[in-house]
Amino acid sequence: MELQAKVLSLIVFALTYVFIVVFYHRKMIVVWVGVGLLLALNLLGLGALGPRRALGAVDWNVILLYFGMLLVSEVFLFSKMPDYLATVLTRGARRVGGAMVLLCLFSGFLSIALENVAVVLLLAPVALAIARKCDVPPVPLFVGIAVSSNLQGAATLIGDPPSMLLAGFARLDFNDFFFYGGRPGIFFATQVGAVVSALVLMVVFRRYNRKMPTIPREPYLSAVPTYLVGGLIAALVTGSSFDHGFEYMTGTLCAAFGLLCLAWYLARTRGRGLSSFLKALDWQTGVFLIGIFALVESLSAVGVMEDLADLMLRVAGGRPFTIYMMVVWLSVLISGFVDNVPFLVAMLPVMQIITTRLGVSPYLFYVGLLLGASVGGNITPIGATANIVAMGILRKQGQRAGFWEFMRIGLPFTVFAVASASLFNWIVFRSS
């Protein structure tokens, strides 16, 4: 019966994963159909995922964090402060290629705290204005913006859902992304990757060497949301510095600041446009995350994680560096074509098992997994939602961005960023 439950759980998980890839825009429905099947199997005595275990698997701190950051990000974008900063930044460049690199770096900077898709949507008008005024094709610039935003989403706890998931699983606080055990953490590994990949973008954009024309400065509506974002970061840093013992501190802070941002928006607009504001929020991903927690728990319940850990240890001969590199580049390969969220949730407990058996720092392997899964989506135009959105905007503008044209920038960007960041992480944490 145990073997039967394991096989059936694997079949349901695999089919759900395939349907998530094929029907990506219906991923919320797909994952909950999968969870429903697993609950039905348990009811028939053929599975191990009951309703109580499914609910217990959900990390509600991560869910609070995600929905809170949805509100913070949307209100910050509404203030148009990022538009203002983007035009100010590009006005300082002497050459068109330099302005393009600066805009890509700025997209990464914004993605440290904002959702990647929102960053792409925000910077799209600025990118199109630069392309038109400078008479350059917009496709390379849009690819650069998308891949840069995906990279920096891994830098902090609030940057992207994969970072939130890692923090929830490993019980990491905001400060742990900067320093862990007195050593430079995920943030600094990501910055190493950002510096190296910026050199790749400089090579790609070097042909656009004409003088940069003047870009009109975009006005901003208010600085209040900027202060609220700064206040949230200060609160997260302060809250992480004390041993408060409150499990939901991070999620509660993000949700509280999200409500403060919403209150400011309502006061500013007097409630007008609230319906369209709420519709613009990505509620589906939050509900999708809840389903993913339950879906992956079905594999843990029947022992699949232990089996996968045993297999990886045997293939690599128990050598930590070999397993580490296997994790990093397998994550890159898989995330280049499919959603990284279910993959990351499934692999985190496997990393925990492997590091316990090897006697090495779990943080080392967690960061390697996060880097590979977050940045791997940059290889192809379908590897990350930000990429899909960027290519969609280009199509609406009558621009065709082919699969290989995207990979011409995305592949070297990914290889250099992941290689440098993962090696930095290995050097820093290999002896811990």
C-alpha positions in Angstrom: 0.0 0.0 0.0 2.9 2.4 0.8 4.5 1.8 -2.6 1.1 2.3 -4.3 0.6 5.6 -2.5 4.1 6.7 -3.5 3.5 5.9 -7.2 0.1 7.6 -7.3 1.4 10.7 -5.6 4.3 10.9 -8.1 1.9 10.5 -11.0 -0.4 13.2 -9.8 2.5 15.6 -9.1 4.1 14.9 -12.5 0.8 15.4 -14.4 0.1 18.6 -12.4 3.6 19.9 -13.2 3.1 19.2 -16.9 -0.3 20.9 -17.0 1.2 23.9 -15.2 3.7 24.2 -18.0 1.2 23.7 -20.8 -1.6 25.9 -19.3 0.6 28.4 -17.5 -2.1 31.1 -17.4 -4.4 28.7 -15.6 -1.8 27.5 -13.2 -3.9 28.3 -10.1 -6.7 26.1 -11.3 -4.4 23.3 -12.3 -2.6 23.1 -9.0 -5.8 23.0 -7.1 -7.2 20.2 -9.3 -4.0 18.3 -8.4 -4.5 18.9 -4.7 -8.1 17.8 -5.1 -7.1 14.5 -6.7 -4.6 13.9 -3.9 -7.2 14.5 -1.2 -9.6 12.2 -3.1 -7.0 9.5 -3.2 -6.5 9.8 0.6 -10.2 9.5 1.1 -10.1 6.3 -0.8 -7.2 5.0 1.3 -4.7 5.3 -1.6 -2.8 8.4 -0.6 -1.2 10.1 2.4 -2.4 13.8 2.0 -5.3 14.5 4.2 -7.0 17.9 4.7 -5.2 18.5 8.0 -1.8 17.7 6.6 -2.4 19.8 3.5 -3.3 22.9 5.6 -0.4 22.2 8.0 2.0 22.3 5.1 1.1 25.9 4.1 3.6 28.5 5.4 1.2 31.3 6.2 4.1 33.6 7.0 5.1 33.5 3.4 1.5 34.0 2.2 1.1 37.1 4.4 4.5 38.3 3.1 3.5 37.8 -0.5 0.1 39.6 -0.3 1.5 42.4 1.8 4.2 43.0 -0.8 1.6 43.0 -3.6 0.0 46.1 -2.1 3.3 47.8 -1.3 4.6 47.3 -4.8 1.4 48.4 -6.6 1.1 51.6 -4.5 4.8 52.4 -5.0 4.4 52.0 -8.8 1.2 54.2 -8.6 3.3 57.0 -7.1 5.4 57.1 -10.4 8.6 57.5 -8.3 10.3 54.7 -10.2 9.5 56.4 -13.6 11.0 59.6 -12.3 14.2 57.8 -11.1 14.5 55.9 -14.3 14.5 59.0 -16.5 16.8 60.9 -14.2 19.3 57.9 -14.3 19.3 57.5 -18.1 19.7 61.3 -18.7 23.1 61.0 -17.1 24.4 58.6 -19.7 26.6 59.9 -22.5 26.0 57.1 -25.0 22.9 55.1 -25.9 24.5 51.8 -25.0 25.4 53.1 -21.5 21.8 54.3 -20.9 20.5 50.8 -21.9 22.9 49.2 -19.4 21.9 51.7 -16.7 18.2 51.0 -17.3 18.8 47.2 -17.0 20.7 47.8 -13.7 17.9 50.0 -12.4 15.4 47.2 -13.2 17.5 44.9 -11.1 17.7 47.5 -8.3 13.9 47.9 -8.2 13.4 44.1 -8.2 15.3 43.8 -4.9 12.0 45.0 -3.3 9.4 44.9 -6.1 7.8 42.0 -8.0 9.6 41.4 -11.3 6.6 41.6 -13.6 5.6 45.0 -12.1 9.2 46.2 -12.7 9.0 45.2 -16.4 5.6 46.9 -16.8 6.8 50.0 -15.1 10.0 50.4 -17.2 8.4 49.4 -20.5 7.3 53.0 -21.4 10.8 54.4 -20.6 12.5 51.6 -22.6 10.2 52.3 -25.6 10.9 56.0 -25.4 14.7 55.4 -25.4 14.4 53.0 -28.3 12.3 55.5 -30.4 14.4 58.6 -29.6 17.7 56.8 -30.1 16.6 54.8 -33.2 17.6 51.4 -31.7 15.7 48.1 -31.7 13.7 47.7 -28.4 14.1 43.9 -28.2 17.6 43.7 -26.7 16.7 46.4 -24.2 13.5 44.6 -23.1 15.4 41.3 -22.8 18.1 43.0 -20.7 15.4 44.6 -18.4 13.6 41.2 -17.9 16.7 39.1 -17.1 18.2 41.8 -14.8 15.0 41.9 -12.8 14.9 38.1 -12.5 18.4 38.0 -11.2 18.0 40.6 -8.4 14.7 39.1 -7.2 16.8 36.5 -5.4 18.8 39.2 -3.4 16.4 39.8 -0.5 13.6 38.1 1.4 11.0 40.4 -0.2 12.3 40.4 -3.8 10.5 37.4 -5.3 8.3 34.4 -4.3 11.3 31.9 -4.5 13.2 34.0 -1.9 10.1 34.2 0.3 9.7 30.4 0.0 13.3 29.8 1.0 13.0 32.2 4.0 9.9 30.4 5.2 11.4 26.9 4.9 14.8 27.7 6.4 13.4 30.2 8.9 15.6 33.0 7.6 14.9 36.6 8.5 15.5 39.7 6.5 19.0 40.2 7.8 20.0 36.6 7.0 19.9 37.4 3.3 22.7 39.9 3.9 24.9 38.2 6.5 24.5 34.6 7.8 26.8 33.4 10.6 28.9 36.5 10.2 29.5 35.8 6.5 28.3 37.6 3.3 24.9 36.0 2.4 22.6 35.7 -0.6 22.5 39.4 -1.3 26.2 39.7 -1.9 26.4 36.5 -4.0 23.6 38.0 -6.2 25.6 41.3 -6.5 28.6 39.4 -7.7 26.4 37.8 -10.4 25.0 41.2 -11.2 28.4 42.8 -11.7 29.6 40.0 -14.0 26.3 39.9 -16.0 26.4 43.7 -16.4 29.7 43.2 -18.3 27.8 40.8 -20.6 25.2 43.5 -21.2 27.9 46.0 -21.9 29.3 43.7 -24.6 25.8 43.2 -26.1 25.0 46.9 -26.1 28.4 48.2 -27.2 27.3 48.6 -30.8 24.8 51.4 -29.8 27.5 54.0 -29.3 25.7 57.1 -30.6 25.3 60.1 -28.3 22.4 59.9 -25.9 19.6 62.4 -26.6 17.7 64.2 -23.9 14.8 62.2 -22.4 12.0 64.2 -20.8 11.9 63.8 -17.0 8.8 62.0 -15.7 7.1 63.7 -12.8 6.1 61.7 -9.7 2.8 62.0 -7.9 4.0 61.6 -4.3 7.0 60.6 -2.2 4.9 59.1 0.5 4.9 55.5 -0.9 8.7 55.8 -1.1 8.9 56.6 2.6 6.6 53.7 3.4 8.9 51.3 1.4 11.8 52.7 3.4 9.9 52.3 6.6 9.1 48.6 5.8 12.7 47.8 5.2 13.7 49.5 8.4 11.1 47.6 10.3 12.2 44.3 8.8 15.8 45.0 9.7 14.9 46.0 13.2 12.5 43.0 13.7 15.2 40.6 12.4 17.7 42.0 15.0 15.8 40.9 18.0 14.9 37.4 19.2 11.2 38.0 19.5 10.0 34.4 19.0 7.1 35.5 16.9 6.9 33.1 13.9 4.8 35.5 11.7 6.8 38.7 12.3 8.0 39.1 8.7 4.6 38.4 7.2 2.8 40.6 9.7 5.1 43.5 9.0 4.7 43.2 5.3 0.9 42.9 5.6 0.7 45.9 7.9 2.7 48.1 5.6 0.6 46.8 2.7 -2.5 48.0 4.4 -0.9 51.4 5.2 0.0 51.7 1.5 -3.6 50.8 0.6 -4.9 53.4 3.1 -2.7 56.1 1.6 -4.0 55.1 -1.9 -7.6 55.3 -0.9 -7.0 58.7 0.7 -5.1 60.0 -2.3 -7.7 58.8 -4.8 -10.8 59.1 -2.6 -11.6 55.5 -3.4 -11.8 56.1 -7.2 -10.3 53.4 -9.3 -10.2 50.9 -6.4 -11.8 48.2 -8.4 -9.2 48.4 -11.2 -6.4 48.7 -8.6 -7.4 45.4 -7.0 -7.8 43.7 -10.3 -4.3 44.6 -11.3 -2.9 42.7 -8.3 -1.6 39.2 -8.9 -3.9 37.4 -6.5 -3.6 34.1 -8.5 0.0 33.6 -7.7 -0.7 33.8 -3.9 -3.5 31.2 -4.2 -1.2 29.1 -6.4 1.5 29.2 -3.7 -0.9 27.8 -1.1 -1.7 24.9 -3.5 1.9 24.2 -4.2 2.7 23.8 -0.5 0.0 21.1 -0.3 1.0 19.5 -3.5 4.7 19.1 -2.5 3.7 17.9 0.9 2.2 14.8 -0.7 5.7 13.8 -1.9 7.2 14.3 1.6 4.4 12.3 3.1 5.3 9.1 1.1 9.1 9.4 1.3 9.9 10.7 -2.2 12.2 13.4 -0.9 14.4 10.8 0.9 14.6 8.7 -2.3 15.7 11.7 -4.4 18.3 12.7 -1.8 19.7 9.1 -1.8 19.8 9.1 -5.6 21.7 12.4 -5.8 24.2 11.3 -3.2 24.9 8.0 -5.1 25.3 9.8 -8.5 27.7 12.3 -7.1 29.6 9.8 -5.0 29.0 11.8 -1.8 31.3 14.6 -2.9 29.9 18.0 -1.6 31.2 20.2 -4.5 29.9 17.8 -7.1 26.5 17.7 -5.5 26.4 21.4 -5.1 27.2 22.1 -8.7 24.7 19.4 -9.7 22.0 21.2 -7.7 22.9 24.7 -9.2 23.0 23.7 -12.8 20.1 21.3 -12.7 18.1 24.1 -11.2 19.2 26.4 -14.1 18.2 23.8 -16.7 14.8 23.0 -15.3 13.9 26.6 -14.5 14.8 27.7 -18.0 11.6 26.0 -19.2 9.2 25.5 -16.3 7.9 27.4 -13.3 10.5 27.5 -10.6 8.1 27.7 -7.6 7.0 24.1 -7.5 10.6 23.0 -8.3 12.0 25.0 -5.4 9.4 23.9 -2.9 10.1 20.3 -3.8 13.9 20.6 -3.7 14.3 22.5 -0.4 13.6 19.4 1.8 15.9 17.4 -0.4 18.7 19.9 0.3 18.0 19.6 4.0 18.3 15.8 3.9 21.5 16.0 1.7 23.3 18.6 3.9 22.4 16.7 7.1 24.0 13.5 5.7 27.1 15.4 4.3 27.5 17.5 7.4 27.8 20.8 5.5 26.0 24.1 5.8 22.4 23.9 4.6 22.6 27.6 3.8 25.3 26.8 1.2 23.0 24.5 -0.7 19.9 26.6 -0.2 21.6 29.6 -1.8 22.9 27.5 -4.7 19.4 26.1 -5.3 17.8 29.6 -5.1 20.4 31.1 -7.5 19.9 28.4 -10.1 16.1 28.4 -9.9 15.7 32.2 -9.9 18.3 33.0 -12.6 17.7 29.9 -14.7 14.5 31.3 -16.0 16.6 33.9 -17.9 17.7 31.3 -20.5 14.4 31.3 -22.5 11.5 33.7 -23.1 9.2 31.2 -21.4 11.4 30.6 -18.3 10.0 33.4 -16.2 6.8 35.4 -16.1 8.7 38.7 -16.5 10.2 37.4 -19.7 6.7 36.4 -21.0 5.3 39.8 -20.1 8.3 41.6 -21.8 7.8 39.7 -25.0 4.1 40.3 -24.9 4.6 44.1 -24.7 7.0 43.9 -27.7 4.4 42.0 -29.7 1.8 44.7 -29.0 4.3 47.2 -30.4 4.7 45.2 -33.6 8.1 43.9 -32.6 9.0 40.2 -33.1 11.3 38.7 -30.5 12.3 35.1 -31.5 13.2 32.3 -29.1 16.9 32.3 -30.2 17.1 36.1 -30.2 16.1 36.0 -26.5 18.6 33.3 -25.8 21.4 35.2 -27.5 21.3 37.5 -24.5 19.6 35.4 -21.9 22.0 32.4 -22.1 25.3 34.1 -21.6 23.8 36.4 -19.0 22.6 33.4 -17.0 25.8 31.3 -17.3 28.1 34.1 -16.2 25.7 35.3 -13.4 25.1 31.9 -11.9 28.7 30.7 -12.3 30.2 33.7 -10.5 27.5 34.0 -7.8 27.5 30.2 -7.0 31.3 30.1 -6.9 31.3 33.1 -4.5 28.8 31.3 -2.3 30.8 28.1 -2.3 34.0 29.9 -1.3 32.3 31.8 1.5 30.3 28.9 3.0 32.1 25.6 2.0 33.9 25.4 5.4 30.9 26.2 7.6 
